[in-house]
Structures are given as C-alpha cells and as structure tokens.
Amino acid sequence: MAQEVHGFETEVSKLLNLLAKSLYSNKEVFLRELVSNASDAIDKLRFLSITKPELTADDPIFAIRVKADETVGTLTISDNGVGMTLEEAKAHLGTIAKSGTEEFMKGLSGDEKKDSQLIGQFGVGFYSSFIVADRVTVISRSVNAKPEEAVRWESEGTGTYTCENVTKESRGTDIILHLKEEEKNFLGNWVLRDAITKYSDHISTPVWVWEKDMPVADKKNDDTETIDTYSWKQVNDARALWTIPPKDVTEDQYKAFYKHITHDYDDPLTWTHNRVEGELEYTNLLYIPENAPWDLYTREKQHGLKLFVQRVFIMDDAEQFLPNYLRFVRGLVDTADLPLNVSRELLQESRITQKLCKALTKRTLDMVAKLAKDKEKYTKFWKEFGAVMKEGPVEDYSNREAILKLLRFASTKNDSPIENVSLEAYVERMPEKQTKIYYLTASTYDAAVGSPYLETFKKKGIEVLLMTSRIDEWMMQSIHEFDGMEFVPVTADDLKLGGMADKEEEKKREEKAEESKGLVARIKDALGERVEDVRVTSRLVDSPSCVIAKNDQMMTAQMHRMLEAAGQTVPEDKFVLEINPEHPLIQKAAAETDPTRFKKWSDFILSQAMLADQGALKDPNAFVKLLNELMLH
C-alpha cells in the first residue's frame, strides 16, 4: 500500500505544540509513559492467549526492550504485545479525541506547572515522545496480522503524519524516537537505567536495556586494545508490586506504580494495600487521586478497577467492584476466586463479585476515614470529590452511617463557605437541650448566610448546616437522621425546637398573634388564593415576612429550580405566609386604610418573602414596579 499522509485533528496539533515546548517539568517522564504503554499491550495479549494459546506460541516470553543507538541518535522502545493494525494506528495515534483532548485544551490556564499536571488526566502519554524527539516512527504488527500487514506510522509532531503497510516478521510494536540534539543525553545507558528503575521497576514484565559490556582485552592485538561488546540486561525488578508484602514496598514505589496504572502526572493523595485470605482470597491496591479526573461526571465513561485473576490481567475499568459514588478510586484487585475467562456479564451476576464489592467498599471507606484525620489532605479531597461522596448515602444504604460521618458541610458557626464541618462535630457542640440537626438548602452560600430563616436560630445560638450544592437537596430527600437525631430543615412548618423553645417568647407570640388577628385576616383576604394561610411568625427577628411549606411533602425552592433547569414542568405550590408584626414594614402596611393600596402592600410583603425563599420571582418586572410605586407614594 502506498504511503498515506494524514492531518492531525486541530486539538491534537495544539497538544503536540504544547508538548514540544516541554510542558513536562521532568522530561524523562516520556520513558515512563512509553514503557507503561508497552506493558499494557503485553497485558492485553497475555489475556487473549488464555483462550488462544496459539497467539504466543512462536514467541511465548514477554519482554520490553529499550535500545539506544548513538550513531544515528535514536532511542527505540519495543514490546512483543498485542500490536496494531493500520486502522488501529490511525485511530490511536492520529487522534486522541476519545481521551478528551478538546476538554484538555479548554482546561489549560497558561500556567506551565498547572497545565503539565493535566496531561496525565487525559491519557495523552504517547504524545510525550515529542518532548524529546523531533520525529517519531512507530512500526507495529498486530498479533492477528500477517507479516506484510504490519504498519509504519511516522510524524514530526507538526500538522501531519504518514501511515503505510510494511513487513515486520514479529508481532508487537517498536517506537523509534529520533531525539532532538539537546536531548541526546537519553542515549546514555546510565540515564536510561536510572529512569526505568525510578518509574518502571514494579512492572511485572521484564524491561531489558541494550548495554555495553565490561571491557575485554583483545589478546590478538599487540596494543591490547579492547573490543566493545553489547548485550541485553534486565534493569527492573519485574515483580507485580501488589504481590509484594506492604511492609516491603516503599512510598516512592507506591507512587510510581500509581502513575504507571493511571498515567497521572501527580502523586496520589493516599492509598491502601491489603492481602486477604479466608472465605475470599484477594489482594487490593486502591488509590485516591489528588485531582478529580475531567470525566468524573461523564455518564458514558466507565470507571472502575483493573481486574487481575492470579496475577493475569483480565480487564480495565471493572466497575462491578465499587459502587458508583466511589468511581474516583483507582487501582486494582487480584483474586483467585474468579475464572480466567470471566466476562463483564459474568461479573455482573457473580456472587463472588458481590462479596468482593462489599469488602472493597469497606476498605475504601476505611481509607477515606483514615484520610479524614489529616485536615489539610481531607480538605483537598473534599474539594475534589465531596459532591460525589454525597451520592453515597442514597446509593449505599448498608454503609450509610459510615458515609454520613465522612460528609462535610458549611455552617453558621464558620465564617466561610468551605465545607469542613462533620456531622459528628455538629452533634458534639450542640446545646444540651437540642435534639435535632437543623439545616438550610439554598442556591448559594451568600443566599444561605443571609436567609431570614436563620434569625431565630442565631438568636438562640443554634448551629445550622448550610447546604448549597445541587446534590444536597437530592441527598436530603433520602436522609432522615444521623446518630438517632432527626434532620429538620429550618424552613419546616414545625421546627421541633423542643426544650430549645422559649416559653416566655411563645407566650408573647401568642399574645401578638391575638392582637394581630385583624391584620392577619386583612392580608389573607387581600392575597386570596395565592397563599395557603397567613399567620404570625415565631421564627423571624429582623425580617418582615417569610413563606413556609404547608407540609413536609411540598417541594423545596432548590428542588423547584433543579427540575425547572432540567426542563420539567413544576406545579405551583401554595405557601403559608408568616409575618412579623413588630417589623416597621408590616406596621406601615397595617396603618394603610385604602383597600387598593393595602392589597399592593400585601402583594409586596408576599413577593419579598417569595424572593428570599426562591431566589427569583416569576415576574420580577411587576415586583420592581410595585416597589417603585410604594416608595414614591
């Protein structure tokens, strides 16, 4: 087949230009990426050969080989893994749109250090080759292809690449880097050995480097000159890291292995490594990333662990081993209790899978609980993954109590929107007579802090949890108590203050309600069907009015907004209007004798209360006109 010339996608070209300017702060990381890709290719073929041993019959010993040629200035990384066909080379090397390149480019800030940290999150490791090379040649033959069906792919990392069929006698892939003049130091054996040991020592496939042997004297030469000889030398330990006892694994090895399996640039935030023998026999190595991946909320993206059976790689992204709210966890599980030919469908139905999921979920929650003891790290974790964790109490009833202990919220006790108050801390500092957990959901932190519904709680010194994430509303629909204490929204009809209620205050409210019967009746008559009822409030101190749901089944303002944003038709609810007769605005309305103007005052009082509760009005222009009219007359 004649050589074809193809143009990179626009976003790929931008990325290559970015990488060519050394976006990685440690240039040697390109070697880690390419060796990891080679290891992945071998893992895939090892799995295929379980059912088709003939695929590896001609070359059964897997290996990754790294060879430097100082004469021509090339560095070659070779593997005898699954290889690629011509179409696969075009798909995988000519475009990385599947890896979210466009989103990657949008995320760039212009800060080189911060931008470099994004690379690992978008699976663009192969393109790191262009950090050190001004031309990259890939020669690959698929395990299912004939020698003459191999492919040669080449690019200078600018706007185009070439692709053609060539002949290759053995399966696998050779990546040939034509190094830039200033990067020729990567041809040195010591540099290669050091980088591979640092980044790839844990890879279970042997990594061999073509190295110069110790000098040997030429006895036939009178000048006793030496002859340079070379041979392949294995430079990595080649033991699957998760099979090594945790006490024998260093922190740096754990970090390096994390980067190998995730292609992330950053170190993990924390990890847990366990081997279990008993009813189930398995090993898990689970990591929590420092940063949330860009596709954390992408429904189409599969999130899961790598599955190994007796150290044989079976599949990536096995989502059956952790619930969806823990989809940010990376790592692997290796078990002897599943068959080597297990499929995703069989995993879904397997009782062993269900038991493993239960055990791994507990391991993960224990890891998060341990992390919570480090306030600085947990603040970082919560910023990245808090919203996902809040899915947990709804999705995972069996672990609800454990998950609730891990949740964090903003609070009226903190002068900050940062969610750093745990439910346990809230309960510990509750006044002696308080028996409920009070919370407020709002669209923003500022709206929550300034809400009139907090006034009586501030006066009584009762802490209120402030919930301003969309998911809070959904979550609180399903959570009713923590540690035996009921959750009560501060917008509830009955605040259930119990021993916190002030009998003297309640007596005064009843007296004020009796005095205000006439005013309440006038307002109710003026508003008619727009309200369910009108009454004197017991919750306001500084505000003139508020609206209250007539029962606990009514939809909250936040839920209204969520459904409307989703394009759903939401029925109008009638609220109870509560008024504060001691407020000057209510007194001004009460003094109005003209029925028409009194109705306008009543409309204004209700609209103001609705605005405070809902954050918006159906007809804001009408409200502004009404406000102007009342102010000017």
Residue pairs with C-beta under 8 A, 6 or more apart in sequence:
1 86
1 164
1 165
2 164
3 162
3 163
3 164
4 162
4 163
4 164
5 160
5 161
5 162
6 90
6 94
6 160
6 161
6 162
6 163
7 159
7 160
8 16
8 94
8 95
8 155
8 159
8 160
8 161
9 94
9 95
9 97
9 101
11 97
11 101
11 102
11 104
11 105
12 94
12 95
12 96
12 97
12 101
12 127
13 158
13 159
14 105
15 96
15 101
15 104
15 105
15 124
15 127
16 127
16 130
16 157
16 158
18 108
18 115
19 119
19 124
19 127
19 128
19 130
19 131
19 157
20 130
20 131
20 157
22 131
23 112
23 115
23 116
23 119
23 131
24 30
24 116
24 119
24 128
24 131
24 265
25 112
25 113
25 116
27 131
27 132
27 183
28 186
28 191
28 195
28 198
28 199
29 128
29 199
29 265
30 128
30 129
30 131
30 132
31 66
31 77
31 186
31 192
31 195
31 196
31 199
31 200
32 195
32 199
32 200
32 259
32 260
33 125
33 126
33 128
33 129
33 263
34 77
34 125
34 126
34 128
34 129
34 175
35 64
35 66
35 77
35 196
35 199
35 200
35 203
35 207
36 125
36 200
36 203
36 260
36 261
36 263
37 125
37 126
38 64
38 77
38 78
38 79
38 81
38 173
38 205
39 64
39 79
39 200
39 203
39 204
39 205
39 260
40 81
41 79
41 81
41 82
41 83
41 172
41 173
42 62
42 64
42 79
42 80
42 81
42 82
42 205
43 81
43 313
44 81
44 82
44 313
45 55
45 56
45 62
45 80
45 81
45 82
45 143
45 171
46 56
46 62
46 312
46 313
47 312
47 313
47 314
47 315
48 55
48 82
48 143
49 55
49 56
50 312
50 340
50 341
51 341
55 143
55 144
56 62
56 143
59 80
59 170
59 171
62 79
62 80
62 81
62 205
62 206
63 79
63 80
63 205
63 206
63 207
63 208
64 77
64 78
64 79
64 203
64 205
64 206
64 207
64 208
65 76
65 77
65 78
65 79
65 207
65 208
65 209
65 210
65 232
66 75
66 76
66 77
66 78
66 192
66 196
66 207
66 208
66 209
66 210
67 75
67 76
67 78
67 209
67 210
68 74
68 75
68 76
68 186
68 187
68 188
68 189
68 192
68 210
69 75
69 76
69 187
70 184
70 187
73 178
73 179
73 181
73 184
73 187
74 176
74 177
74 178
74 179
75 133
75 176
75 177
75 179
75 186
75 187
75 192
76 174
76 175
76 176
76 177
77 174
77 175
77 177
78 172
78 173
78 174
78 175
79 172
79 173
79 205
80 170
80 171
80 172
81 143
81 171
81 172
81 173
82 142
82 143
82 171
82 172
83 140
83 141
83 142
83 143
83 145
83 150
83 171
83 172
83 173
84 92
84 138
84 140
84 141
84 142
84 151
84 173
85 142
85 144
85 145
85 149
85 151
86 149
86 151
86 163
86 164
86 165
88 142
89 138
89 140
89 151
89 153
89 163
90 153
90 163
92 126
93 126
93 138
93 153
93 155
93 161
94 153
94 161
94 163
96 122
96 123
96 124
96 127
99 122
99 123
99 124
100 122
100 123
100 294
100 295
101 122
101 124
103 122
103 294
103 295
104 118
104 119
104 121
104 122
104 124
104 294
107 118
107 294
108 115
108 118
109 115
116 265
117 265
117 266
117 291
118 265
118 294
119 125
119 128
119 265
120 259
120 262
120 263
120 264
120 265
120 266
121 264
121 265
121 291
121 293
121 294
122 294
123 263
125 263
127 157
129 136
129 157
129 175
129 177
130 136
130 157
131 183
132 177
132 179
132 180
132 183
132 186
133 157
133 177
133 178
133 179
133 180
133 183
134 156
134 157
134 178
134 179
134 180
135 154
135 155
135 156
135 157
135 178
136 154
136 155
136 157
136 175
136 176
136 177
136 178
137 152
137 153
137 154
137 174
137 175
137 176
137 178
138 151
138 152
138 153
138 154
138 173
138 174
138 175
138 176
139 150
139 151
139 152
139 153
139 166
139 168
139 173
139 174
139 176
140 150
140 151
140 153
140 168
140 172
140 173
140 174
141 147
141 149
141 150
141 151
141 168
141 170
141 171
141 172
141 173
142 149
142 171
143 171
147 167
147 168
147 169
148 165
148 167
149 165
150 165
150 166
150 167
150 168
151 163
151 164
151 165
151 166
152 162
152 163
152 164
152 165
152 166
153 161
153 162
153 163
154 161
154 162
154 163
155 161
155 162
179 186
179 187
185 191
186 192
189 209
189 211
189 212
192 209
192 235
193 209
193 211
193 235
196 207
196 209
196 235
196 236
197 235
197 236
198 256
199 256
199 259
199 260
200 207
200 236
200 256
200 260
201 236
201 237
201 253
201 256
202 236
202 237
202 239
202 240
202 241
202 253
202 256
202 257
202 260
203 236
203 238
203 260
204 238
204 239
204 240
204 311
205 238
206 234
206 236
206 238
207 234
207 235
207 236
207 238
208 232
208 233
208 234
208 235
209 232
209 233
209 235
210 230
210 231
210 232
211 230
211 231
211 232
211 233
212 228
212 229
212 230
213 228
213 229
213 230
213 231
215 226
215 228
216 226
216 227
216 229
217 224
217 225
217 226
218 224
218 225
218 226
218 227
240 308
240 311
240 334
241 249
241 253
241 254
241 257
241 285
242 257
242 273
242 283
242 284
242 285
242 332
242 334
243 283
243 311
243 334
245 275
246 273
246 274
249 273
254 268
254 271
254 273
255 267
255 268
257 285
258 264
258 267
258 268
258 271
258 287
258 330
259 265
259 267
261 306
261 330
261 331
261 332
262 287
262 289
262 330
264 289
264 330
266 289
266 290
266 291
267 290
268 287
268 288
268 289
268 290
268 330
269 287
269 288
269 289
269 290
269 371
269 377
269 380
269 381
270 287
270 288
270 367
270 370
270 371
270 377
271 285
271 286
271 287
271 288
271 331
271 367
272 284
272 285
272 286
272 363
272 364
272 366
272 367
273 283
273 284
273 285
273 286
274 283
274 284
274 363
275 282
275 283
276 282
276 283
276 284
276 359
279 355
280 335
280 337
280 352
280 355
280 356
280 359
281 335
281 336
281 337
282 333
282 334
282 335
282 336
282 337
282 356
282 359
283 333
283 334
283 335
284 305
284 331
284 332
284 333
284 334
284 360
284 363
285 331
285 332
286 305
286 329
286 330
286 331
286 360
286 363
286 364
286 367
287 329
287 330
287 331
288 328
288 329
288 330
288 367
288 368
288 371
288 381
288 385
289 328
289 330
289 384
290 380
290 384
291 384
292 328
292 384
292 385
292 388
293 328
295 301
296 303
296 327
296 328
296 385
296 388
302 317
302 319
303 317
303 319
303 324
303 327
303 328
304 316
304 317
304 318
304 319
304 320
304 321
304 322
304 327
305 317
305 318
305 321
305 322
305 329
305 330
305 331
305 332
305 333
305 360
306 313
306 315
306 316
306 317
306 318
306 331
306 332
306 333
307 313
307 314
307 315
307 318
307 321
307 332
307 333
307 334
307 338
307 342
307 347
308 314
308 332
308 333
308 334
308 335
309 334
309 335
309 336
309 338
309 339
309 340
309 342
310 334
310 335
310 336
310 340
311 334
312 340
314 338
314 340
314 342
315 344
318 333
318 344
318 347
319 327
320 344
320 347
320 348
320 353
320 357
321 333
321 353
321 356
321 357
321 360
322 329
322 357
322 360
322 361
322 364
323 357
323 361
323 392
323 395
323 396
324 391
324 395
325 388
325 389
325 390
325 391
325 392
325 395
325 396
325 403
326 361
326 364
326 388
326 392
327 388
328 384
328 385
328 388
329 364
333 356
333 360
335 352
335 356
337 352
337 356
338 347
338 350
338 352
338 353
339 346
342 350
347 353
358 398
361 396
361 399
362 399
365 399
365 402
365 403
365 406
368 381
368 389
368 406
369 402
369 405
369 406
371 377
371 378
371 381
372 378
372 406
372 422
375 420
378 408
379 418
379 420
382 389
382 408
382 419
382 420
386 407
386 408
386 419
386 469
387 469
387 471
389 403
389 406
389 407
390 407
390 469
390 471
390 472
390 475
391 471
391 475
392 399
392 400
392 403
392 406
393 400
393 403
393 404
393 407
393 475
393 478
393 479
394 474
394 475
394 478
394 479
396 403
400 479
401 482
404 423
404 479
404 482
405 422
405 423
405 424
406 422
407 422
407 423
408 419
408 420
408 421
408 422
409 419
409 421
409 423
409 426
409 439
409 465
409 466
409 467
410 416
410 417
410 418
410 419
410 420
410 421
410 445
410 448
410 465
410 466
410 467
410 468
411 421
411 426
411 463
411 464
411 465
411 466
412 449
412 454
412 457
412 458
412 463
412 464
412 466
413 421
413 429
413 463
414 420
414 421
417 445
417 468
421 465
423 437
423 482
423 483
424 483
426 437
426 463
426 465
427 437
427 482
427 483
427 485
429 463
430 463
431 461
431 462
431 500
433 498
433 499
433 500
434 462
434 498
434 499
434 500
435 485
435 486
435 496
435 498
435 499
436 485
436 486
436 487
436 488
436 496
436 497
436 498
437 465
437 481
437 482
437 485
437 486
437 487
437 488
438 457
438 462
438 463
438 464
438 465
438 487
438 488
438 489
438 490
438 495
439 464
439 465
439 466
439 467
439 476
439 487
439 488
439 489
439 490
440 448
440 451
440 453
440 454
440 464
440 465
440 466
440 467
440 489
440 490
440 491
441 448
441 467
441 468
441 472
441 473
441 476
441 489
441 556
441 557
441 558
442 448
442 451
442 466
442 467
442 468
442 558
442 615
443 468
443 557
443 558
443 561
443 615
444 468
444 615
445 466
445 468
447 468
447 615
448 454
448 466
448 467
448 468
449 466
451 490
451 612
452 540
452 542
452 543
452 546
452 612
453 490
453 491
453 539
453 546
454 464
454 490
455 539
455 540
455 541
455 542
455 543
456 495
456 538
456 539
456 540
456 541
457 463
457 464
457 490
458 541
459 541
460 497
460 500
460 502
462 500
464 490
467 473
467 476
470 558
470 562
472 558
473 556
473 558
473 559
473 562
474 559
474 562
476 487
476 489
477 559
479 487
480 486
480 487
481 487
486 496
488 495
488 496
489 556
490 539
491 548
491 549
491 556
491 613
492 548
492 549
492 552
493 548
493 549
493 550
493 551
493 552
493 576
495 539
505 538
506 538
509 536
509 537
509 538
512 536
512 581
512 582
513 520
513 535
513 536
515 581
516 536
516 579
516 581
519 579
519 581
519 586
519 589
519 590
520 534
520 535
520 536
520 579
522 598
522 602
523 534
523 577
523 579
523 589
523 602
523 605
524 531
524 533
524 534
526 598
526 599
526 602
526 603
527 534
527 577
527 602
527 603
527 606
529 574
530 574
530 606
531 547
531 574
531 575
531 576
531 577
531 606
532 550
532 574
532 575
532 576
533 550
533 576
533 577
534 576
534 577
534 578
534 579
535 576
535 577
535 578
535 579
536 578
536 579
536 580
536 581
537 545
537 546
537 578
537 579
537 580
539 546
539 578
540 546
540 578
540 580
540 583
541 580
542 583
543 580
543 583
543 612
544 579
544 580
544 583
544 585
544 586
544 605
544 608
544 609
545 577
545 578
545 579
545 580
545 583
545 586
545 605
545 606
545 608
545 609
546 577
546 578
546 609
546 612
546 613
547 575
547 576
547 577
547 578
547 606
547 609
547 610
547 613
548 575
548 576
548 578
549 556
549 573
549 575
549 576
550 573
550 574
550 575
550 576
554 573
555 563
555 570
555 573
557 613
557 614
557 615
560 570
560 614
561 614
561 615
563 570
564 570
575 610
575 613
577 605
577 606
577 609
578 609
579 586
579 605
580 586
581 587
581 590
585 605
586 605
588 601
589 598
589 601
589 602
589 605
592 598
592 601
597 633
600 626
600 629
600 630
601 630
603 626
604 623
604 626
604 627
604 630
607 617
607 623
607 626
610 617
611 617
611 623
617 623
